[in-house]
Amino acid sequence: MENIILIGMPGCGKSTVGVVLAKTLGFDFADTDLLICRHEGMTLQRIIEEKGLKYFEDVECRVGKELSVHNTVVATGGSMVLYPCAMQALKAMGKVVFIDVDLPELTRRITNITTRGITFKEGETLESIYKSRRPYYEQYADITVNICEDSIENTVEKIIGILEDQK
């Protein structure tokens, strides 16, 4: 099997699902947010605050575009879908899975919205980025999995089942 690229809104569970999915498949796991933090030596929020949103966006795009992995589950940052060159590179290296969680559930899950490192431009809200990013998630997805009511294990089983059906 190839790489599996997880996309979706901040708080949808990409990292949590990704770790369990990787363990289940015997794959490696990579989180682009953590790769950015390691490279920059600071948290996402601190990068945004100290170096600016444009700098963060450039770094996130570069990480997505230059990532080179095999047999890996990759959890992307929620805004990765905004960079076509990064998404084309990621899509070329594996199946893209959109972890779809509705807005009320995301609102419930994200309690640290001002410190989480979400790329908000001035005047944007969780609802506005949800509405603006959703078409991109749908555009790039090979598979969409809605997980509002599912446990992590059920979500992983769903993803594996769909991937096996597509073979």
Rosetta constraint file for C-alpha pairs under 8 A:
AtomPair CA 1 CA 71 HARMONIC 6.88 0.50
AtomPair CA 2 CA 70 HARMONIC 6.87 0.50
AtomPair CA 2 CA 71 HARMONIC 5.55 0.50
AtomPair CA 2 CA 72 HARMONIC 7.61 0.50
AtomPair CA 2 CA 93 HARMONIC 7.22 0.50
AtomPair CA 2 CA 94 HARMONIC 5.36 0.50
AtomPair CA 2 CA 95 HARMONIC 7.28 0.50
AtomPair CA 3 CA 69 HARMONIC 7.53 0.50
AtomPair CA 3 CA 70 HARMONIC 6.01 0.50
AtomPair CA 3 CA 71 HARMONIC 4.97 0.50
AtomPair CA 3 CA 72 HARMONIC 4.89 0.50
AtomPair CA 3 CA 73 HARMONIC 5.79 0.50
AtomPair CA 3 CA 74 HARMONIC 7.45 0.50
AtomPair CA 3 CA 93 HARMONIC 6.27 0.50
AtomPair CA 3 CA 94 HARMONIC 4.43 0.50
AtomPair CA 3 CA 95 HARMONIC 6.44 0.50
AtomPair CA 4 CA 71 HARMONIC 7.89 0.50
AtomPair CA 4 CA 72 HARMONIC 6.42 0.50
AtomPair CA 4 CA 73 HARMONIC 4.71 0.50
AtomPair CA 4 CA 74 HARMONIC 6.15 0.50
AtomPair CA 4 CA 94 HARMONIC 5.35 0.50
AtomPair CA 4 CA 95 HARMONIC 4.98 0.50
AtomPair CA 4 CA 96 HARMONIC 6.02 0.50
AtomPair CA 4 CA 97 HARMONIC 7.07 0.50
AtomPair CA 5 CA 73 HARMONIC 5.94 0.50
AtomPair CA 5 CA 74 HARMONIC 4.77 0.50
AtomPair CA 5 CA 75 HARMONIC 6.19 0.50
AtomPair CA 5 CA 76 HARMONIC 7.22 0.50
AtomPair CA 5 CA 90 HARMONIC 7.01 0.50
AtomPair CA 5 CA 91 HARMONIC 7.58 0.50
AtomPair CA 5 CA 94 HARMONIC 6.45 0.50
AtomPair CA 5 CA 95 HARMONIC 5.97 0.50
AtomPair CA 5 CA 96 HARMONIC 4.62 0.50
AtomPair CA 5 CA 97 HARMONIC 5.98 0.50
AtomPair CA 6 CA 14 HARMONIC 5.92 0.50
AtomPair CA 6 CA 18 HARMONIC 7.27 0.50
AtomPair CA 6 CA 73 HARMONIC 7.37 0.50
AtomPair CA 6 CA 74 HARMONIC 5.95 0.50
AtomPair CA 6 CA 75 HARMONIC 4.85 0.50
AtomPair CA 6 CA 76 HARMONIC 6.12 0.50
AtomPair CA 6 CA 96 HARMONIC 5.94 0.50
AtomPair CA 6 CA 97 HARMONIC 4.90 0.50
AtomPair CA 6 CA 98 HARMONIC 6.02 0.50
AtomPair CA 6 CA 99 HARMONIC 6.82 0.50
AtomPair CA 7 CA 14 HARMONIC 6.79 0.50
AtomPair CA 7 CA 75 HARMONIC 6.62 0.50
AtomPair CA 7 CA 76 HARMONIC 5.74 0.50
AtomPair CA 7 CA 77 HARMONIC 7.40 0.50
AtomPair CA 7 CA 78 HARMONIC 6.64 0.50
AtomPair CA 7 CA 80 HARMONIC 7.83 0.50
AtomPair CA 7 CA 81 HARMONIC 7.55 0.50
AtomPair CA 7 CA 96 HARMONIC 7.05 0.50
AtomPair CA 7 CA 97 HARMONIC 6.10 0.50
AtomPair CA 7 CA 98 HARMONIC 4.90 0.50
AtomPair CA 7 CA 99 HARMONIC 6.18 0.50
AtomPair CA 7 CA 137 HARMONIC 6.75 0.50
AtomPair CA 7 CA 141 HARMONIC 7.93 0.50
AtomPair CA 8 CA 12 HARMONIC 6.24 0.50
AtomPair CA 8 CA 14 HARMONIC 7.01 0.50
AtomPair CA 8 CA 76 HARMONIC 7.99 0.50
AtomPair CA 8 CA 77 HARMONIC 7.98 0.50
AtomPair CA 8 CA 78 HARMONIC 5.56 0.50
AtomPair CA 8 CA 98 HARMONIC 5.50 0.50
AtomPair CA 8 CA 99 HARMONIC 5.22 0.50
AtomPair CA 8 CA 100 HARMONIC 6.34 0.50
AtomPair CA 8 CA 137 HARMONIC 6.40 0.50
AtomPair CA 9 CA 78 HARMONIC 4.78 0.50
AtomPair CA 9 CA 79 HARMONIC 7.64 0.50
AtomPair CA 9 CA 99 HARMONIC 7.91 0.50
AtomPair CA 9 CA 100 HARMONIC 7.76 0.50
AtomPair CA 9 CA 101 HARMONIC 7.73 0.50
AtomPair CA 9 CA 130 HARMONIC 6.95 0.50
AtomPair CA 9 CA 133 HARMONIC 7.93 0.50
AtomPair CA 10 CA 77 HARMONIC 7.22 0.50
AtomPair CA 10 CA 78 HARMONIC 5.00 0.50
AtomPair CA 10 CA 106 HARMONIC 7.84 0.50
AtomPair CA 10 CA 110 HARMONIC 7.95 0.50
AtomPair CA 10 CA 118 HARMONIC 7.14 0.50
AtomPair CA 11 CA 106 HARMONIC 5.95 0.50
AtomPair CA 11 CA 109 HARMONIC 6.25 0.50
AtomPair CA 11 CA 110 HARMONIC 5.93 0.50
AtomPair CA 12 CA 99 HARMONIC 6.39 0.50
AtomPair CA 12 CA 100 HARMONIC 6.90 0.50
AtomPair CA 12 CA 101 HARMONIC 5.71 0.50
AtomPair CA 12 CA 106 HARMONIC 6.58 0.50
AtomPair CA 13 CA 17 HARMONIC 5.79 0.50
AtomPair CA 13 CA 99 HARMONIC 7.38 0.50
AtomPair CA 14 CA 18 HARMONIC 5.63 0.50
AtomPair CA 14 CA 75 HARMONIC 5.41 0.50
AtomPair CA 14 CA 76 HARMONIC 7.47 0.50
AtomPair CA 14 CA 99 HARMONIC 6.80 0.50
AtomPair CA 15 CA 19 HARMONIC 6.20 0.50
AtomPair CA 15 CA 31 HARMONIC 6.72 0.50
AtomPair CA 15 CA 75 HARMONIC 5.52 0.50
AtomPair CA 16 CA 20 HARMONIC 6.64 0.50
AtomPair CA 16 CA 152 HARMONIC 7.57 0.50
AtomPair CA 17 CA 21 HARMONIC 5.91 0.50
AtomPair CA 17 CA 152 HARMONIC 5.91 0.50
AtomPair CA 17 CA 155 HARMONIC 7.33 0.50
AtomPair CA 17 CA 156 HARMONIC 6.60 0.50
AtomPair CA 18 CA 22 HARMONIC 5.93 0.50
AtomPair CA 18 CA 29 HARMONIC 6.82 0.50
AtomPair CA 18 CA 73 HARMONIC 5.96 0.50
AtomPair CA 18 CA 74 HARMONIC 6.90 0.50
AtomPair CA 18 CA 75 HARMONIC 6.19 0.50
AtomPair CA 19 CA 23 HARMONIC 6.24 0.50
AtomPair CA 19 CA 29 HARMONIC 6.17 0.50
AtomPair CA 19 CA 73 HARMONIC 7.70 0.50
AtomPair CA 20 CA 24 HARMONIC 6.07 0.50
AtomPair CA 20 CA 152 HARMONIC 7.67 0.50
AtomPair CA 20 CA 153 HARMONIC 7.59 0.50
AtomPair CA 20 CA 156 HARMONIC 7.14 0.50
AtomPair CA 21 CA 25 HARMONIC 6.16 0.50
AtomPair CA 21 CA 73 HARMONIC 7.29 0.50
AtomPair CA 21 CA 156 HARMONIC 5.57 0.50
AtomPair CA 22 CA 26 HARMONIC 5.75 0.50
AtomPair CA 22 CA 27 HARMONIC 4.58 0.50
AtomPair CA 22 CA 28 HARMONIC 5.86 0.50
AtomPair CA 22 CA 29 HARMONIC 5.85 0.50
AtomPair CA 22 CA 72 HARMONIC 6.95 0.50
AtomPair CA 22 CA 73 HARMONIC 5.67 0.50
AtomPair CA 23 CA 27 HARMONIC 6.26 0.50
AtomPair CA 23 CA 28 HARMONIC 7.70 0.50
AtomPair CA 27 CA 71 HARMONIC 5.27 0.50
AtomPair CA 27 CA 72 HARMONIC 5.04 0.50
AtomPair CA 27 CA 73 HARMONIC 6.57 0.50
AtomPair CA 28 CA 71 HARMONIC 6.38 0.50
AtomPair CA 28 CA 72 HARMONIC 4.47 0.50
AtomPair CA 28 CA 73 HARMONIC 6.24 0.50
AtomPair CA 29 CA 72 HARMONIC 5.36 0.50
AtomPair CA 29 CA 73 HARMONIC 4.87 0.50
AtomPair CA 29 CA 74 HARMONIC 5.93 0.50
AtomPair CA 29 CA 75 HARMONIC 7.86 0.50
AtomPair CA 30 CA 34 HARMONIC 7.94 0.50
AtomPair CA 30 CA 35 HARMONIC 7.69 0.50
AtomPair CA 30 CA 72 HARMONIC 6.92 0.50
AtomPair CA 30 CA 73 HARMONIC 6.29 0.50
AtomPair CA 30 CA 74 HARMONIC 4.76 0.50
AtomPair CA 30 CA 75 HARMONIC 6.28 0.50
AtomPair CA 31 CA 35 HARMONIC 6.32 0.50
AtomPair CA 31 CA 74 HARMONIC 5.69 0.50
AtomPair CA 31 CA 75 HARMONIC 4.67 0.50
AtomPair CA 31 CA 76 HARMONIC 6.03 0.50
AtomPair CA 31 CA 77 HARMONIC 7.75 0.50
AtomPair CA 32 CA 36 HARMONIC 6.17 0.50
AtomPair CA 32 CA 60 HARMONIC 7.68 0.50
AtomPair CA 32 CA 63 HARMONIC 6.92 0.50
AtomPair CA 32 CA 64 HARMONIC 7.29 0.50
AtomPair CA 32 CA 74 HARMONIC 7.23 0.50
AtomPair CA 32 CA 75 HARMONIC 6.28 0.50
AtomPair CA 32 CA 76 HARMONIC 5.11 0.50
AtomPair CA 32 CA 77 HARMONIC 6.10 0.50
AtomPair CA 33 CA 37 HARMONIC 6.28 0.50
AtomPair CA 33 CA 44 HARMONIC 7.27 0.50
AtomPair CA 33 CA 60 HARMONIC 7.91 0.50
AtomPair CA 33 CA 76 HARMONIC 6.78 0.50
AtomPair CA 33 CA 77 HARMONIC 5.59 0.50
AtomPair CA 34 CA 38 HARMONIC 6.05 0.50
AtomPair CA 35 CA 39 HARMONIC 6.09 0.50
AtomPair CA 35 CA 63 HARMONIC 7.79 0.50
AtomPair CA 36 CA 40 HARMONIC 6.01 0.50
AtomPair CA 36 CA 44 HARMONIC 7.54 0.50
AtomPair CA 36 CA 59 HARMONIC 7.17 0.50
AtomPair CA 36 CA 60 HARMONIC 6.98 0.50
AtomPair CA 36 CA 63 HARMONIC 7.29 0.50
AtomPair CA 37 CA 41 HARMONIC 5.58 0.50
AtomPair CA 37 CA 42 HARMONIC 5.26 0.50
AtomPair CA 37 CA 43 HARMONIC 5.32 0.50
AtomPair CA 37 CA 44 HARMONIC 6.18 0.50
AtomPair CA 38 CA 42 HARMONIC 7.05 0.50
AtomPair CA 40 CA 47 HARMONIC 7.60 0.50
AtomPair CA 42 CA 46 HARMONIC 6.18 0.50
AtomPair CA 42 CA 47 HARMONIC 6.46 0.50
AtomPair CA 43 CA 47 HARMONIC 6.26 0.50
AtomPair CA 43 CA 117 HARMONIC 7.54 0.50
AtomPair CA 44 CA 48 HARMONIC 6.32 0.50
AtomPair CA 44 CA 56 HARMONIC 7.93 0.50
AtomPair CA 44 CA 116 HARMONIC 7.32 0.50
AtomPair CA 44 CA 117 HARMONIC 4.71 0.50
AtomPair CA 44 CA 118 HARMONIC 7.94 0.50
AtomPair CA 45 CA 49 HARMONIC 6.12 0.50
AtomPair CA 45 CA 115 HARMONIC 5.85 0.50
AtomPair CA 45 CA 116 HARMONIC 6.15 0.50
AtomPair CA 45 CA 117 HARMONIC 3.94 0.50
AtomPair CA 45 CA 118 HARMONIC 7.37 0.50
AtomPair CA 46 CA 50 HARMONIC 5.78 0.50
AtomPair CA 46 CA 51 HARMONIC 7.88 0.50
AtomPair CA 46 CA 117 HARMONIC 7.69 0.50
AtomPair CA 47 CA 51 HARMONIC 5.35 0.50
AtomPair CA 47 CA 52 HARMONIC 6.75 0.50
AtomPair CA 47 CA 53 HARMONIC 7.96 0.50
AtomPair CA 47 CA 56 HARMONIC 6.44 0.50
AtomPair CA 48 CA 52 HARMONIC 4.58 0.50
AtomPair CA 48 CA 53 HARMONIC 5.00 0.50
AtomPair CA 48 CA 55 HARMONIC 7.56 0.50
AtomPair CA 48 CA 56 HARMONIC 5.97 0.50
AtomPair CA 48 CA 117 HARMONIC 7.13 0.50
AtomPair CA 48 CA 119 HARMONIC 7.80 0.50
AtomPair CA 49 CA 53 HARMONIC 7.63 0.50
AtomPair CA 51 CA 55 HARMONIC 6.03 0.50
AtomPair CA 51 CA 56 HARMONIC 7.27 0.50
AtomPair CA 52 CA 56 HARMONIC 6.47 0.50
AtomPair CA 53 CA 57 HARMONIC 6.10 0.50
AtomPair CA 53 CA 119 HARMONIC 6.90 0.50
AtomPair CA 53 CA 121 HARMONIC 7.87 0.50
AtomPair CA 54 CA 58 HARMONIC 6.20 0.50
AtomPair CA 55 CA 59 HARMONIC 6.30 0.50
AtomPair CA 56 CA 60 HARMONIC 6.10 0.50
AtomPair CA 57 CA 61 HARMONIC 6.07 0.50
AtomPair CA 58 CA 62 HARMONIC 6.18 0.50
AtomPair CA 59 CA 63 HARMONIC 6.15 0.50
AtomPair CA 60 CA 64 HARMONIC 6.29 0.50
AtomPair CA 60 CA 77 HARMONIC 7.80 0.50
AtomPair CA 60 CA 80 HARMONIC 6.75 0.50
AtomPair CA 61 CA 65 HARMONIC 6.12 0.50
AtomPair CA 61 CA 80 HARMONIC 6.70 0.50
AtomPair CA 61 CA 83 HARMONIC 5.90 0.50
AtomPair CA 61 CA 85 HARMONIC 7.63 0.50
AtomPair CA 61 CA 86 HARMONIC 5.59 0.50
AtomPair CA 62 CA 66 HARMONIC 5.91 0.50
AtomPair CA 62 CA 86 HARMONIC 7.01 0.50
AtomPair CA 63 CA 67 HARMONIC 5.77 0.50
AtomPair CA 63 CA 86 HARMONIC 7.72 0.50
AtomPair CA 64 CA 76 HARMONIC 7.84 0.50
AtomPair CA 64 CA 80 HARMONIC 7.12 0.50
AtomPair CA 64 CA 86 HARMONIC 4.62 0.50
AtomPair CA 64 CA 87 HARMONIC 6.94 0.50
AtomPair CA 64 CA 89 HARMONIC 7.27 0.50
AtomPair CA 64 CA 90 HARMONIC 6.64 0.50
AtomPair CA 65 CA 85 HARMONIC 6.27 0.50
AtomPair CA 65 CA 86 HARMONIC 4.00 0.50
AtomPair CA 65 CA 87 HARMONIC 7.24 0.50
AtomPair CA 65 CA 88 HARMONIC 7.92 0.50
AtomPair CA 65 CA 89 HARMONIC 5.49 0.50
AtomPair CA 65 CA 90 HARMONIC 6.95 0.50
AtomPair CA 66 CA 86 HARMONIC 7.77 0.50
AtomPair CA 66 CA 89 HARMONIC 7.79 0.50
AtomPair CA 67 CA 90 HARMONIC 7.75 0.50
AtomPair CA 76 CA 80 HARMONIC 6.25 0.50
AtomPair CA 78 CA 118 HARMONIC 7.74 0.50
AtomPair CA 79 CA 83 HARMONIC 7.98 0.50
AtomPair CA 79 CA 119 HARMONIC 7.05 0.50
AtomPair CA 79 CA 133 HARMONIC 7.73 0.50
AtomPair CA 80 CA 86 HARMONIC 7.21 0.50
AtomPair CA 80 CA 87 HARMONIC 7.09 0.50
AtomPair CA 81 CA 86 HARMONIC 7.79 0.50
AtomPair CA 81 CA 87 HARMONIC 6.08 0.50
AtomPair CA 81 CA 133 HARMONIC 7.41 0.50
AtomPair CA 81 CA 136 HARMONIC 5.99 0.50
AtomPair CA 81 CA 137 HARMONIC 6.52 0.50
AtomPair CA 81 CA 140 HARMONIC 7.74 0.50
AtomPair CA 82 CA 133 HARMONIC 7.50 0.50
AtomPair CA 82 CA 136 HARMONIC 7.25 0.50
AtomPair CA 83 CA 87 HARMONIC 6.23 0.50
AtomPair CA 84 CA 88 HARMONIC 5.93 0.50
AtomPair CA 85 CA 89 HARMONIC 6.30 0.50
AtomPair CA 86 CA 90 HARMONIC 6.20 0.50
AtomPair CA 87 CA 91 HARMONIC 5.83 0.50
AtomPair CA 87 CA 140 HARMONIC 7.39 0.50
AtomPair CA 88 CA 92 HARMONIC 6.11 0.50
AtomPair CA 89 CA 93 HARMONIC 6.61 0.50
AtomPair CA 90 CA 94 HARMONIC 6.71 0.50
AtomPair CA 90 CA 96 HARMONIC 7.90 0.50
AtomPair CA 91 CA 95 HARMONIC 6.43 0.50
AtomPair CA 91 CA 96 HARMONIC 6.16 0.50
AtomPair CA 91 CA 140 HARMONIC 7.45 0.50
AtomPair CA 95 CA 141 HARMONIC 7.89 0.50
AtomPair CA 95 CA 142 HARMONIC 6.06 0.50
AtomPair CA 95 CA 143 HARMONIC 7.67 0.50
AtomPair CA 96 CA 140 HARMONIC 6.85 0.50
AtomPair CA 96 CA 141 HARMONIC 5.03 0.50
AtomPair CA 96 CA 142 HARMONIC 5.17 0.50
AtomPair CA 96 CA 143 HARMONIC 6.44 0.50
AtomPair CA 97 CA 141 HARMONIC 5.48 0.50
AtomPair CA 97 CA 142 HARMONIC 6.04 0.50
AtomPair CA 97 CA 143 HARMONIC 4.79 0.50
AtomPair CA 97 CA 144 HARMONIC 5.72 0.50
AtomPair CA 97 CA 145 HARMONIC 7.19 0.50
AtomPair CA 97 CA 159 HARMONIC 7.93 0.50
AtomPair CA 98 CA 137 HARMONIC 6.16 0.50
AtomPair CA 98 CA 138 HARMONIC 7.16 0.50
AtomPair CA 98 CA 141 HARMONIC 5.50 0.50
AtomPair CA 98 CA 142 HARMONIC 7.78 0.50
AtomPair CA 98 CA 143 HARMONIC 6.19 0.50
AtomPair CA 98 CA 144 HARMONIC 4.67 0.50
AtomPair CA 98 CA 145 HARMONIC 6.18 0.50
AtomPair CA 99 CA 144 HARMONIC 6.24 0.50
AtomPair CA 99 CA 145 HARMONIC 5.25 0.50
AtomPair CA 99 CA 146 HARMONIC 6.09 0.50
AtomPair CA 99 CA 147 HARMONIC 6.92 0.50
AtomPair CA 100 CA 144 HARMONIC 6.65 0.50
AtomPair CA 100 CA 145 HARMONIC 5.78 0.50
AtomPair CA 100 CA 146 HARMONIC 4.53 0.50
AtomPair CA 100 CA 147 HARMONIC 6.35 0.50
AtomPair CA 100 CA 148 HARMONIC 7.79 0.50
AtomPair CA 101 CA 105 HARMONIC 6.57 0.50
AtomPair CA 101 CA 106 HARMONIC 6.58 0.50
AtomPair CA 101 CA 146 HARMONIC 5.91 0.50
AtomPair CA 101 CA 147 HARMONIC 5.97 0.50
AtomPair CA 101 CA 148 HARMONIC 5.48 0.50
AtomPair CA 102 CA 106 HARMONIC 6.35 0.50
AtomPair CA 102 CA 148 HARMONIC 6.93 0.50
AtomPair CA 103 CA 107 HARMONIC 6.05 0.50
AtomPair CA 103 CA 127 HARMONIC 6.92 0.50
AtomPair CA 103 CA 130 HARMONIC 7.15 0.50
AtomPair CA 104 CA 108 HARMONIC 6.26 0.50
AtomPair CA 105 CA 109 HARMONIC 6.17 0.50
AtomPair CA 105 CA 148 HARMONIC 6.89 0.50
AtomPair CA 106 CA 110 HARMONIC 6.02 0.50
AtomPair CA 107 CA 111 HARMONIC 7.64 0.50
AtomPair CA 107 CA 126 HARMONIC 7.60 0.50
AtomPair CA 112 CA 116 HARMONIC 5.67 0.50
AtomPair CA 113 CA 117 HARMONIC 7.78 0.50
AtomPair CA 113 CA 118 HARMONIC 7.13 0.50
AtomPair CA 114 CA 118 HARMONIC 7.69 0.50
AtomPair CA 120 CA 124 HARMONIC 5.66 0.50
AtomPair CA 120 CA 125 HARMONIC 7.10 0.50
AtomPair CA 120 CA 129 HARMONIC 7.76 0.50
AtomPair CA 124 CA 128 HARMONIC 5.87 0.50
AtomPair CA 124 CA 129 HARMONIC 6.67 0.50
AtomPair CA 125 CA 129 HARMONIC 6.29 0.50
AtomPair CA 126 CA 130 HARMONIC 6.02 0.50
AtomPair CA 127 CA 131 HARMONIC 6.24 0.50
AtomPair CA 128 CA 132 HARMONIC 6.14 0.50
AtomPair CA 129 CA 133 HARMONIC 5.78 0.50
AtomPair CA 130 CA 134 HARMONIC 5.87 0.50
AtomPair CA 131 CA 135 HARMONIC 7.74 0.50
AtomPair CA 132 CA 136 HARMONIC 7.98 0.50
AtomPair CA 133 CA 137 HARMONIC 6.43 0.50
AtomPair CA 134 CA 138 HARMONIC 6.27 0.50
AtomPair CA 135 CA 139 HARMONIC 6.00 0.50
AtomPair CA 136 CA 140 HARMONIC 6.21 0.50
AtomPair CA 137 CA 141 HARMONIC 6.01 0.50
AtomPair CA 138 CA 144 HARMONIC 7.66 0.50
AtomPair CA 143 CA 162 HARMONIC 7.66 0.50
AtomPair CA 145 CA 155 HARMONIC 7.43 0.50
AtomPair CA 145 CA 158 HARMONIC 7.42 0.50
AtomPair CA 145 CA 159 HARMONIC 7.09 0.50
AtomPair CA 147 CA 151 HARMONIC 7.53 0.50
AtomPair CA 147 CA 155 HARMONIC 6.32 0.50
AtomPair CA 150 CA 154 HARMONIC 5.79 0.50
AtomPair CA 150 CA 155 HARMONIC 6.11 0.50
AtomPair CA 151 CA 155 HARMONIC 6.23 0.50
AtomPair CA 152 CA 156 HARMONIC 6.21 0.50
AtomPair CA 153 CA 157 HARMONIC 6.20 0.50
AtomPair CA 154 CA 158 HARMONIC 6.10 0.50
AtomPair CA 155 CA 159 HARMONIC 6.25 0.50
AtomPair CA 156 CA 160 HARMONIC 6.17 0.50
AtomPair CA 157 CA 161 HARMONIC 5.96 0.50
AtomPair CA 158 CA 162 HARMONIC 6.19 0.50
AtomPair CA 159 CA 163 HARMONIC 6.16 0.50
AtomPair CA 160 CA 164 HARMONIC 6.08 0.50
AtomPair CA 161 CA 165 HARMONIC 6.15 0.50
AtomPair CA 162 CA 166 HARMONIC 6.26 0.50
AtomPair CA 163 CA 167 HARMONIC 6.59 0.50
